Amino acid sequence: MGDDEILTRISALVDEEHELRDRLTAGQVTTDEEQARIKELETALDQCWDLLRQRRARRGAGEDPDGAAARPAREVENYRQ
């Protein structure tokens, strides 16, 4: 997956998050449903951002960005900030 594809995926996930919050406000989903899906979206976003950072770091180091790989959710979610 190239940078443009990752950015497109990030945009789609953010759009879905906004839509989901609108649906909650409209009473179309429950708070529990919204929170569960938001957690999934946040995890997917973290994975996308991590992959994009890896690609940019590899490119900056003169390496092939295509050598970057998506990390498991468990790994990405446990990073210390």
PDB file of N, CA, C and O in Angstrom:
ATOM      1  N   MET A   1       0.848  -1.170   0.000  1.00  0.00           N
ATOM      2  CA  MET A   1       0.000   0.000   0.000  1.00  0.00           C
ATOM      3  C   MET A   1       0.895   1.235   0.000  1.00  0.00           C
ATOM      4  O   MET A   1       1.776   1.369   0.850  1.00  0.00           O
ATOM      5  N   GLY A   2       0.672   2.125  -0.940  1.00  0.00           N
ATOM      6  CA  GLY A   2       1.464   3.344  -1.047  1.00  0.00           C
ATOM      7  C   GLY A   2       0.945   4.450  -0.147  1.00  0.00           C
ATOM      8  O   GLY A   2      -0.130   4.333   0.442  1.00  0.00           O
ATOM      9  N   ASP A   3       1.714   5.525  -0.046  1.00  0.00           N
ATOM     10  CA  ASP A   3       1.339   6.643   0.817  1.00  0.00           C
ATOM     11  C   ASP A   3      -0.044   7.189   0.471  1.00  0.00           C
ATOM     12  O   ASP A   3      -0.853   7.434   1.367  1.00  0.00           O
ATOM     13  N   ASP A   4      -0.322   7.380  -0.813  1.00  0.00           N
ATOM     14  CA  ASP A   4      -1.616   7.929  -1.218  1.00  0.00           C
ATOM     15  C   ASP A   4      -2.767   7.019  -0.804  1.00  0.00           C
ATOM     16  O   ASP A   4      -3.822   7.493  -0.382  1.00  0.00           O
ATOM     17  N   GLU A   5      -2.560   5.723  -0.925  1.00  0.00           N
ATOM     18  CA  GLU A   5      -3.596   4.760  -0.518  1.00  0.00           C
ATOM     19  C   GLU A   5      -3.813   4.802   0.995  1.00  0.00           C
ATOM     20  O   GLU A   5      -4.944   4.709   1.472  1.00  0.00           O
ATOM     21  N   ILE A   6      -2.729   4.942   1.733  1.00  0.00           N
ATOM     22  CA  ILE A   6      -2.840   5.015   3.190  1.00  0.00           C
ATOM     23  C   ILE A   6      -3.592   6.283   3.584  1.00  0.00           C
ATOM     24  O   ILE A   6      -4.475   6.244   4.441  1.00  0.00           O
ATOM     25  N   LEU A   7      -3.245   7.395   2.964  1.00  0.00           N
ATOM     26  CA  LEU A   7      -3.928   8.657   3.268  1.00  0.00           C
ATOM     27  C   LEU A   7      -5.403   8.607   2.893  1.00  0.00           C
ATOM     28  O   LEU A   7      -6.242   9.175   3.593  1.00  0.00           O
ATOM     29  N   THR A   8      -5.720   7.935   1.800  1.00  0.00           N
ATOM     30  CA  THR A   8      -7.120   7.761   1.401  1.00  0.00           C
ATOM     31  C   THR A   8      -7.859   6.924   2.436  1.00  0.00           C
ATOM     32  O   THR A   8      -8.998   7.228   2.791  1.00  0.00           O
ATOM     33  N   ARG A   9      -7.211   5.872   2.918  1.00  0.00           N
ATOM     34  CA  ARG A   9      -7.809   5.014   3.955  1.00  0.00           C
ATOM     35  C   ARG A   9      -8.026   5.802   5.246  1.00  0.00           C
ATOM     36  O   ARG A   9      -9.070   5.668   5.884  1.00  0.00           O
ATOM     37  N   ILE A  10      -7.053   6.619   5.632  1.00  0.00           N
ATOM     38  CA  ILE A  10      -7.188   7.453   6.827  1.00  0.00           C
ATOM     39  C   ILE A  10      -8.385   8.387   6.680  1.00  0.00           C
ATOM     40  O   ILE A  10      -9.186   8.530   7.603  1.00  0.00           O
ATOM     41  N   SER A  11      -8.498   9.010   5.532  1.00  0.00           N
ATOM     42  CA  SER A  11      -9.618   9.923   5.284  1.00  0.00           C
ATOM     43  C   SER A  11     -10.962   9.197   5.380  1.00  0.00           C
ATOM     44  O   SER A  11     -11.915   9.723   5.954  1.00  0.00           O
ATOM     45  N   ALA A  12     -11.033   8.001   4.822  1.00  0.00           N
ATOM     46  CA  ALA A  12     -12.276   7.224   4.863  1.00  0.00           C
ATOM     47  C   ALA A  12     -12.630   6.834   6.301  1.00  0.00           C
ATOM     48  O   ALA A  12     -13.800   6.863   6.681  1.00  0.00           O
ATOM     49  N   LEU A  13     -11.630   6.473   7.093  1.00  0.00           N
ATOM     50  CA  LEU A  13     -11.877   6.107   8.489  1.00  0.00           C
ATOM     51  C   LEU A  13     -12.359   7.306   9.293  1.00  0.00           C
ATOM     52  O   LEU A  13     -13.263   7.176  10.119  1.00  0.00           O
ATOM     53  N   VAL A  14     -11.765   8.468   9.061  1.00  0.00           N
ATOM     54  CA  VAL A  14     -12.189   9.689   9.753  1.00  0.00           C
ATOM     55  C   VAL A  14     -13.611  10.056   9.342  1.00  0.00           C
ATOM     56  O   VAL A  14     -14.422  10.446  10.182  1.00  0.00           O
ATOM     57  N   ASP A  15     -13.916   9.931   8.048  1.00  0.00           N
ATOM     58  CA  ASP A  15     -15.276  10.202   7.578  1.00  0.00           C
ATOM     59  C   ASP A  15     -16.280   9.267   8.247  1.00  0.00           C
ATOM     60  O   ASP A  15     -17.364   9.693   8.645  1.00  0.00           O
ATOM     61  N   GLU A  16     -15.914   7.995   8.369  1.00  0.00           N
ATOM     62  CA  GLU A  16     -16.808   7.041   9.018  1.00  0.00           C
ATOM     63  C   GLU A  16     -17.009   7.403  10.492  1.00  0.00           C
ATOM     64  O   GLU A  16     -18.113   7.279  11.023  1.00  0.00           O
ATOM     65  N   GLU A  17     -15.947   7.847  11.138  1.00  0.00           N
ATOM     66  CA  GLU A  17     -16.049   8.249  12.538  1.00  0.00           C
ATOM     67  C   GLU A  17     -17.031   9.416  12.693  1.00  0.00           C
ATOM     68  O   GLU A  17     -17.871   9.410  13.593  1.00  0.00           O
ATOM     69  N   HIS A  18     -16.921  10.407  11.818  1.00  0.00           N
ATOM     70  CA  HIS A  18     -17.835  11.553  11.873  1.00  0.00           C
ATOM     71  C   HIS A  18     -19.276  11.124  11.594  1.00  0.00           C
ATOM     72  O   HIS A  18     -20.206  11.575  12.263  1.00  0.00           O
ATOM     73  N   GLU A  19     -19.447  10.264  10.617  1.00  0.00           N
ATOM     74  CA  GLU A  19     -20.780   9.759  10.286  1.00  0.00           C
ATOM     75  C   GLU A  19     -21.380   8.989  11.467  1.00  0.00           C
ATOM     76  O   GLU A  19     -22.564   9.122  11.775  1.00  0.00           O
ATOM     77  N   LEU A  20     -20.558   8.203  12.104  1.00  0.00           N
ATOM     78  CA  LEU A  20     -21.020   7.423  13.244  1.00  0.00           C
ATOM     79  C   LEU A  20     -21.479   8.333  14.381  1.00  0.00           C
ATOM     80  O   LEU A  20     -22.502   8.072  15.015  1.00  0.00           O
ATOM     81  N   ARG A  21     -20.733   9.385  14.635  1.00  0.00           N
ATOM     82  CA  ARG A  21     -21.121  10.334  15.691  1.00  0.00           C
ATOM     83  C   ARG A  21     -22.429  11.045  15.325  1.00  0.00           C
ATOM     84  O   ARG A  21     -23.263  11.301  16.193  1.00  0.00           O
ATOM     85  N   ASP A  22     -22.602  11.357  14.055  1.00  0.00           N
ATOM     86  CA  ASP A  22     -23.863  11.955  13.596  1.00  0.00           C
ATOM     87  C   ASP A  22     -25.017  10.984  13.792  1.00  0.00           C
ATOM     88  O   ASP A  22     -26.102  11.384  14.214  1.00  0.00           O
ATOM     89  N   ARG A  23     -24.789   9.719  13.489  1.00  0.00           N
ATOM     90  CA  ARG A  23     -25.829   8.701  13.660  1.00  0.00           C
ATOM     91  C   ARG A  23     -26.196   8.524  15.129  1.00  0.00           C
ATOM     92  O   ARG A  23     -27.356   8.274  15.454  1.00  0.00           O
ATOM     93  N   LEU A  24     -25.218   8.652  16.010  1.00  0.00           N
ATOM     94  CA  LEU A  24     -25.495   8.571  17.441  1.00  0.00           C
ATOM     95  C   LEU A  24     -26.387   9.743  17.862  1.00  0.00           C
ATOM     96  O   LEU A  24     -27.368   9.561  18.583  1.00  0.00           O
ATOM     97  N   THR A  25     -26.039  10.929  17.409  1.00  0.00           N
ATOM     98  CA  THR A  25     -26.820  12.121  17.723  1.00  0.00           C
ATOM     99  C   THR A  25     -28.255  11.981  17.215  1.00  0.00           C
ATOM    100  O   THR A  25     -29.196  12.438  17.864  1.00  0.00           O
ATOM    101  N   ALA A  26     -28.415  11.348  16.052  1.00  0.00           N
ATOM    102  CA  ALA A  26     -29.737  11.160  15.454  1.00  0.00           C
ATOM    103  C   ALA A  26     -30.484   9.977  16.069  1.00  0.00           C
ATOM    104  O   ALA A  26     -31.633   9.720  15.712  1.00  0.00           O
ATOM    105  N   GLY A  27     -29.848   9.261  16.983  1.00  0.00           N
ATOM    106  CA  GLY A  27     -30.494   8.123  17.631  1.00  0.00           C
ATOM    107  C   GLY A  27     -30.552   6.871  16.777  1.00  0.00           C
ATOM    108  O   GLY A  27     -31.353   5.974  17.039  1.00  0.00           O
ATOM    109  N   GLN A  28     -29.706   6.803  15.754  1.00  0.00           N
ATOM    110  CA  GLN A  28     -29.710   5.658  14.846  1.00  0.00           C
ATOM    111  C   GLN A  28     -28.841   4.501  15.340  1.00  0.00           C
ATOM    112  O   GLN A  28     -28.981   3.372  14.869  1.00  0.00           O
ATOM    113  N   VAL A  29     -27.942   4.781  16.291  1.00  0.00           N
ATOM    114  CA  VAL A  29     -27.124   3.746  16.914  1.00  0.00           C
ATOM    115  C   VAL A  29     -27.091   4.012  18.414  1.00  0.00           C
ATOM    116  O   VAL A  29     -27.301   5.139  18.861  1.00  0.00           O
ATOM    117  N   THR A  30     -26.832   2.981  19.171  1.00  0.00           N
ATOM    118  CA  THR A  30     -26.723   3.141  20.621  1.00  0.00           C
ATOM    119  C   THR A  30     -25.322   3.621  20.988  1.00  0.00           C
ATOM    120  O   THR A  30     -24.395   3.547  20.180  1.00  0.00           O
ATOM    121  N   THR A  31     -25.186   4.102  22.189  1.00  0.00           N
ATOM    122  CA  THR A  31     -23.882   4.544  22.677  1.00  0.00           C
ATOM    123  C   THR A  31     -22.898   3.378  22.686  1.00  0.00           C
ATOM    124  O   THR A  31     -21.730   3.543  22.335  1.00  0.00           O
ATOM    125  N   ASP A  32     -23.374   2.200  23.087  1.00  0.00           N
ATOM    126  CA  ASP A  32     -22.495   1.025  23.110  1.00  0.00           C
ATOM    127  C   ASP A  32     -22.012   0.671  21.706  1.00  0.00           C
ATOM    128  O   ASP A  32     -20.836   0.364  21.511  1.00  0.00           O
ATOM    129  N   GLU A  33     -22.919   0.714  20.731  1.00  0.00           N
ATOM    130  CA  GLU A  33     -22.534   0.415  19.339  1.00  0.00           C
ATOM    131  C   GLU A  33     -21.529   1.445  18.842  1.00  0.00           C
ATOM    132  O   GLU A  33     -20.538   1.099  18.198  1.00  0.00           O
ATOM    133  N   GLU A  34     -21.791   2.707  19.146  1.00  0.00           N
ATOM    134  CA  GLU A  34     -20.909   3.782  18.699  1.00  0.00           C
ATOM    135  C   GLU A  34     -19.532   3.621  19.322  1.00  0.00           C
ATOM    136  O   GLU A  34     -18.523   3.732  18.625  1.00  0.00           O
ATOM    137  N   GLN A  35     -19.475   3.364  20.612  1.00  0.00           N
ATOM    138  CA  GLN A  35     -18.191   3.235  21.298  1.00  0.00           C
ATOM    139  C   GLN A  35     -17.395   2.036  20.793  1.00  0.00           C
ATOM    140  O   GLN A  35     -16.176   2.119  20.639  1.00  0.00           O
ATOM    141  N   ALA A  36     -18.067   0.936  20.536  1.00  0.00           N
ATOM    142  CA  ALA A  36     -17.377  -0.257  20.030  1.00  0.00           C
ATOM    143  C   ALA A  36     -16.773   0.017  18.655  1.00  0.00           C
ATOM    144  O   ALA A  36     -15.625  -0.341  18.392  1.00  0.00           O
ATOM    145  N   ARG A  37     -17.543   0.644  17.793  1.00  0.00           N
ATOM    146  CA  ARG A  37     -17.041   0.924  16.439  1.00  0.00           C
ATOM    147  C   ARG A  37     -15.954   1.995  16.475  1.00  0.00           C
ATOM    148  O   ARG A  37     -14.985   1.914  15.721  1.00  0.00           O
ATOM    149  N   ILE A  38     -16.103   2.990  17.336  1.00  0.00           N
ATOM    150  CA  ILE A  38     -15.079   4.027  17.456  1.00  0.00           C
ATOM    151  C   ILE A  38     -13.749   3.399  17.860  1.00  0.00           C
ATOM    152  O   ILE A  38     -12.699   3.777  17.342  1.00  0.00           O
ATOM    153  N   LYS A  39     -13.792   2.449  18.776  1.00  0.00           N
ATOM    154  CA  LYS A  39     -12.565   1.762  19.203  1.00  0.00           C
ATOM    155  C   LYS A  39     -11.907   1.064  18.010  1.00  0.00           C
ATOM    156  O   LYS A  39     -10.690   1.131  17.838  1.00  0.00           O
ATOM    157  N   GLU A  40     -12.719   0.396  17.192  1.00  0.00           N
ATOM    158  CA  GLU A  40     -12.182  -0.276  15.999  1.00  0.00           C
ATOM    159  C   GLU A  40     -11.577   0.742  15.031  1.00  0.00           C
ATOM    160  O   GLU A  40     -10.504   0.518  14.470  1.00  0.00           O
ATOM    161  N   LEU A  41     -12.277   1.858  14.843  1.00  0.00           N
ATOM    162  CA  LEU A  41     -11.778   2.888  13.930  1.00  0.00           C
ATOM    163  C   LEU A  41     -10.467   3.487  14.440  1.00  0.00           C
ATOM    164  O   LEU A  41      -9.536   3.707  13.665  1.00  0.00           O
ATOM    165  N   GLU A  42     -10.397   3.747  15.742  1.00  0.00           N
ATOM    166  CA  GLU A  42      -9.175   4.308  16.314  1.00  0.00           C
ATOM    167  C   GLU A  42      -7.993   3.355  16.140  1.00  0.00           C
ATOM    168  O   GLU A  42      -6.878   3.789  15.850  1.00  0.00           O
ATOM    169  N   THR A  43      -8.234   2.090  16.312  1.00  0.00           N
ATOM    170  CA  THR A  43      -7.171   1.091  16.124  1.00  0.00           C
ATOM    171  C   THR A  43      -6.712   1.077  14.670  1.00  0.00           C
ATOM    172  O   THR A  43      -5.512   1.068  14.395  1.00  0.00           O
ATOM    173  N   ALA A  44      -7.659   1.075  13.745  1.00  0.00           N
ATOM    174  CA  ALA A  44      -7.310   1.084  12.323  1.00  0.00           C
ATOM    175  C   ALA A  44      -6.547   2.352  11.958  1.00  0.00           C
ATOM    176  O   ALA A  44      -5.592   2.304  11.182  1.00  0.00           O
ATOM    177  N   LEU A  45      -6.965   3.483  12.517  1.00  0.00           N
ATOM    178  CA  LEU A  45      -6.260   4.744  12.258  1.00  0.00           C
ATOM    179  C   LEU A  45      -4.830   4.687  12.803  1.00  0.00           C
ATOM    180  O   LEU A  45      -3.889   5.112  12.133  1.00  0.00           O
ATOM    181  N   ASP A  46      -4.673   4.166  14.005  1.00  0.00           N
ATOM    182  CA  ASP A  46      -3.333   4.042  14.580  1.00  0.00           C
ATOM    183  C   ASP A  46      -2.436   3.178  13.690  1.00  0.00           C
ATOM    184  O   ASP A  46      -1.264   3.494  13.484  1.00  0.00           O
ATOM    185  N   GLN A  47      -2.991   2.096  13.170  1.00  0.00           N
ATOM    186  CA  GLN A  47      -2.205   1.224  12.291  1.00  0.00           C
ATOM    187  C   GLN A  47      -1.829   1.947  10.997  1.00  0.00           C
ATOM    188  O   GLN A  47      -0.702   1.819  10.518  1.00  0.00           O
ATOM    189  N   CYS A  48      -2.756   2.694  10.439  1.00  0.00           N
ATOM    190  CA  CYS A  48      -2.469   3.427   9.203  1.00  0.00           C
ATOM    191  C   CYS A  48      -1.394   4.489   9.432  1.00  0.00           C
ATOM    192  O   CYS A  48      -0.449   4.603   8.652  1.00  0.00           O
ATOM    193  N   TRP A  49      -1.547   5.263  10.506  1.00  0.00           N
ATOM    194  CA  TRP A  49      -0.552   6.299  10.792  1.00  0.00           C
ATOM    195  C   TRP A  49       0.817   5.680  11.056  1.00  0.00           C
ATOM    196  O   TRP A  49       1.835   6.224  10.628  1.00  0.00           O
ATOM    197  N   ASP A  50       0.849   4.559  11.748  1.00  0.00           N
ATOM    198  CA  ASP A  50       2.111   3.879  12.020  1.00  0.00           C
ATOM    199  C   ASP A  50       2.771   3.439  10.719  1.00  0.00           C
ATOM    200  O   ASP A  50       3.974   3.626  10.535  1.00  0.00           O
ATOM    201  N   LEU A  51       1.993   2.862   9.827  1.00  0.00           N
ATOM    202  CA  LEU A  51       2.536   2.413   8.543  1.00  0.00           C
ATOM    203  C   LEU A  51       3.056   3.597   7.734  1.00  0.00           C
ATOM    204  O   LEU A  51       4.117   3.511   7.116  1.00  0.00           O
ATOM    205  N   LEU A  52       2.325   4.684   7.736  1.00  0.00           N
ATOM    206  CA  LEU A  52       2.761   5.866   7.001  1.00  0.00           C
ATOM    207  C   LEU A  52       4.066   6.412   7.598  1.00  0.00           C
ATOM    208  O   LEU A  52       4.971   6.793   6.855  1.00  0.00           O
ATOM    209  N   ARG A  53       4.169   6.452   8.929  1.00  0.00           N
ATOM    210  CA  ARG A  53       5.415   6.902   9.568  1.00  0.00           C
ATOM    211  C   ARG A  53       6.582   5.981   9.212  1.00  0.00           C
ATOM    212  O   ARG A  53       7.692   6.446   8.952  1.00  0.00           O
ATOM    213  N   GLN A  54       6.323   4.674   9.202  1.00  0.00           N
ATOM    214  CA  GLN A  54       7.380   3.728   8.822  1.00  0.00           C
ATOM    215  C   GLN A  54       7.865   4.002   7.404  1.00  0.00           C
ATOM    216  O   GLN A  54       9.067   4.034   7.143  1.00  0.00           O
ATOM    217  N   ARG A  55       6.918   4.198   6.492  1.00  0.00           N
ATOM    218  CA  ARG A  55       7.266   4.427   5.086  1.00  0.00           C
ATOM    219  C   ARG A  55       8.094   5.696   4.953  1.00  0.00           C
ATOM    220  O   ARG A  55       9.097   5.719   4.240  1.00  0.00           O
ATOM    221  N   ARG A  56       7.673   6.749   5.641  1.00  0.00           N
ATOM    222  CA  ARG A  56       8.395   8.025   5.565  1.00  0.00           C
ATOM    223  C   ARG A  56       9.790   7.899   6.179  1.00  0.00           C
ATOM    224  O   ARG A  56      10.750   8.464   5.656  1.00  0.00           O
ATOM    225  N   ALA A  57       9.903   7.169   7.271  1.00  0.00           N
ATOM    226  CA  ALA A  57      11.214   6.973   7.908  1.00  0.00           C
ATOM    227  C   ALA A  57      12.143   6.185   6.994  1.00  0.00           C
ATOM    228  O   ALA A  57      13.317   6.525   6.851  1.00  0.00           O
ATOM    229  N   ARG A  58      11.624   5.149   6.387  1.00  0.00           N
ATOM    230  CA  ARG A  58      12.441   4.350   5.465  1.00  0.00           C
ATOM    231  C   ARG A  58      12.892   5.205   4.280  1.00  0.00           C
ATOM    232  O   ARG A  58      14.049   5.148   3.864  1.00  0.00           O
ATOM    233  N   ARG A  59      11.967   5.993   3.747  1.00  0.00           N
ATOM    234  CA  ARG A  59      12.314   6.857   2.616  1.00  0.00           C
ATOM    235  C   ARG A  59      13.392   7.855   3.045  1.00  0.00           C
ATOM    236  O   ARG A  59      14.346   8.091   2.304  1.00  0.00           O
ATOM    237  N   GLY A  60      13.245   8.440   4.235  1.00  0.00           N
ATOM    238  CA  GLY A  60      14.214   9.404   4.752  1.00  0.00           C
ATOM    239  C   GLY A  60      15.584   8.801   4.999  1.00  0.00           C
ATOM    240  O   GLY A  60      16.597   9.497   4.941  1.00  0.00           O
ATOM    241  N   ALA A  61      15.613   7.506   5.273  1.00  0.00           N
ATOM    242  CA  ALA A  61      16.881   6.802   5.501  1.00  0.00           C
ATOM    243  C   ALA A  61      17.460   6.223   4.220  1.00  0.00           C
ATOM    244  O   ALA A  61      18.458   5.504   4.250  1.00  0.00           O
ATOM    245  N   GLY A  62      16.826   6.541   3.090  1.00  0.00           N
ATOM    246  CA  GLY A  62      17.315   6.034   1.811  1.00  0.00           C
ATOM    247  C   GLY A  62      16.947   4.590   1.544  1.00  0.00           C
ATOM    248  O   GLY A  62      17.528   3.953   0.666  1.00  0.00           O
ATOM    249  N   GLU A  63      15.983   4.064   2.296  1.00  0.00           N
ATOM    250  CA  GLU A  63      15.535   2.681   2.108  1.00  0.00           C
ATOM    251  C   GLU A  63      14.238   2.658   1.314  1.00  0.00           C
ATOM    252  O   GLU A  63      13.596   3.690   1.121  1.00  0.00           O
ATOM    253  N   ASP A  64      13.867   1.482   0.863  1.00  0.00           N
ATOM    254  CA  ASP A  64      12.639   1.292   0.103  1.00  0.00           C
ATOM    255  C   ASP A  64      11.436   1.381   1.039  1.00  0.00           C
ATOM    256  O   ASP A  64      11.318   0.571   1.958  1.00  0.00           O
ATOM    257  N   PRO A  65      10.537   2.352   0.826  1.00  0.00           N
ATOM    258  CA  PRO A  65       9.358   2.474   1.694  1.00  0.00           C
ATOM    259  C   PRO A  65       8.435   1.265   1.612  1.00  0.00           C
ATOM    260  O   PRO A  65       7.663   1.005   2.535  1.00  0.00           O
ATOM    261  N   ASP A  66       8.513   0.523   0.502  1.00  0.00           N
ATOM    262  CA  ASP A  66       7.662  -0.659   0.356  1.00  0.00           C
ATOM    263  C   ASP A  66       8.086  -1.791   1.292  1.00  0.00           C
ATOM    264  O   ASP A  66       7.390  -2.801   1.398  1.00  0.00           O
ATOM    265  N   GLY A  67       9.212  -1.630   1.963  1.00  0.00           N
ATOM    266  CA  GLY A  67       9.650  -2.608   2.944  1.00  0.00           C
ATOM    267  C   GLY A  67       8.929  -2.459   4.279  1.00  0.00           C
ATOM    268  O   GLY A  67       9.057  -3.313   5.156  1.00  0.00           O
ATOM    269  N   ALA A  68       8.177  -1.384   4.432  1.00  0.00           N
ATOM    270  CA  ALA A  68       7.401  -1.174   5.661  1.00  0.00           C
ATOM    271  C   ALA A  68       6.204  -2.117   5.646  1.00  0.00           C
ATOM    272  O   ALA A  68       5.658  -2.445   4.592  1.00  0.00           O
ATOM    273  N   ALA A  69       5.814  -2.539   6.835  1.00  0.00           N
ATOM    274  CA  ALA A  69       4.678  -3.457   6.949  1.00  0.00           C
ATOM    275  C   ALA A  69       3.772  -3.017   8.093  1.00  0.00           C
ATOM    276  O   ALA A  69       4.233  -2.497   9.109  1.00  0.00           O
ATOM    277  N   ALA A  70       2.478  -3.236   7.903  1.00  0.00           N
ATOM    278  CA  ALA A  70       1.520  -2.916   8.958  1.00  0.00           C
ATOM    279  C   ALA A  70       1.813  -3.792  10.168  1.00  0.00           C
ATOM    280  O   ALA A  70       2.033  -4.997  10.043  1.00  0.00           O
ATOM    281  N   ARG A  71       1.811  -3.174  11.321  1.00  0.00           N
ATOM    282  CA  ARG A  71       2.043  -3.913  12.563  1.00  0.00           C
ATOM    283  C   ARG A  71       0.703  -4.363  13.140  1.00  0.00           C
ATOM    284  O   ARG A  71      -0.326  -3.740  12.874  1.00  0.00           O
ATOM    285  N   PRO A  72       0.706  -5.431  13.924  1.00  0.00           N
ATOM    286  CA  PRO A  72      -0.531  -5.898  14.546  1.00  0.00           C
ATOM    287  C   PRO A  72      -1.130  -4.830  15.467  1.00  0.00           C
ATOM    288  O   PRO A  72      -0.407  -4.027  16.058  1.00  0.00           O
ATOM    289  N   ALA A  73      -2.440  -4.835  15.575  1.00  0.00           N
ATOM    290  CA  ALA A  73      -3.133  -3.859  16.412  1.00  0.00           C
ATOM    291  C   ALA A  73      -2.604  -3.875  17.835  1.00  0.00           C
ATOM    292  O   ALA A  73      -2.406  -2.817  18.434  1.00  0.00           O
ATOM    293  N   ARG A  74      -2.375  -5.045  18.377  1.00  0.00           N
ATOM    294  CA  ARG A  74      -1.893  -5.166  19.752  1.00  0.00           C
ATOM    295  C   ARG A  74      -0.583  -4.412  19.941  1.00  0.00           C
ATOM    296  O   ARG A  74      -0.376  -3.766  20.967  1.00  0.00           O
ATOM    297  N   GLU A  75       0.295  -4.495  18.956  1.00  0.00           N
ATOM    298  CA  GLU A  75       1.581  -3.817  19.042  1.00  0.00           C
ATOM    299  C   GLU A  75       1.432  -2.312  18.935  1.00  0.00           C
ATOM    300  O   GLU A  75       2.011  -1.565  19.724  1.00  0.00           O
ATOM    301  N   VAL A  76       0.655  -1.869  17.960  1.00  0.00           N
ATOM    302  CA  VAL A  76       0.468  -0.436  17.735  1.00  0.00           C
ATOM    303  C   VAL A  76      -0.266   0.219  18.907  1.00  0.00           C
ATOM    304  O   VAL A  76       0.056   1.345  19.285  1.00  0.00           O
ATOM    305  N   GLU A  77      -1.223  -0.459  19.468  1.00  0.00           N
ATOM    306  CA  GLU A  77      -2.008   0.106  20.554  1.00  0.00           C
ATOM    307  C   GLU A  77      -1.229   0.189  21.865  1.00  0.00           C
ATOM    308  O   GLU A  77      -1.644   0.912  22.770  1.00  0.00           O
ATOM    309  N   ASN A  78      -0.137  -0.513  21.991  1.00  0.00           N
ATOM    310  CA  ASN A  78       0.621  -0.515  23.232  1.00  0.00           C
ATOM    311  C   ASN A  78       1.866   0.377  23.180  1.00  0.00           C
ATOM    312  O   ASN A  78       2.711   0.298  24.071  1.00  0.00           O
ATOM    313  N   TYR A  79       1.991   1.217  22.159  1.00  0.00           N
ATOM    314  CA  TYR A  79       3.117   2.144  22.097  1.00  0.00           C
ATOM    315  C   TYR A  79       3.002   3.146  23.223  1.00  0.00           C
ATOM    316  O   TYR A  79       1.903   3.548  23.604  1.00  0.00           O
ATOM    317  N   ARG A  80       4.134   3.542  23.748  1.00  0.00           N
ATOM    318  CA  ARG A  80       4.155   4.602  24.745  1.00  0.00           C
ATOM    319  C   ARG A  80       4.395   5.919  24.022  1.00  0.00           C
ATOM    320  O   ARG A  80       5.219   6.008  23.112  1.00  0.00           O
ATOM    321  N   GLN A  81       3.669   6.920  24.439  1.00  0.00           N
ATOM    322  CA  GLN A  81       3.800   8.224  23.774  1.00  0.00           C
ATOM    323  C   GLN A  81       4.643   9.163  24.579  1.00  0.00           C
ATOM    324  O   GLN A  81       4.859  10.304  24.169  1.00  0.00           O
TER     325      GLN A  81
END
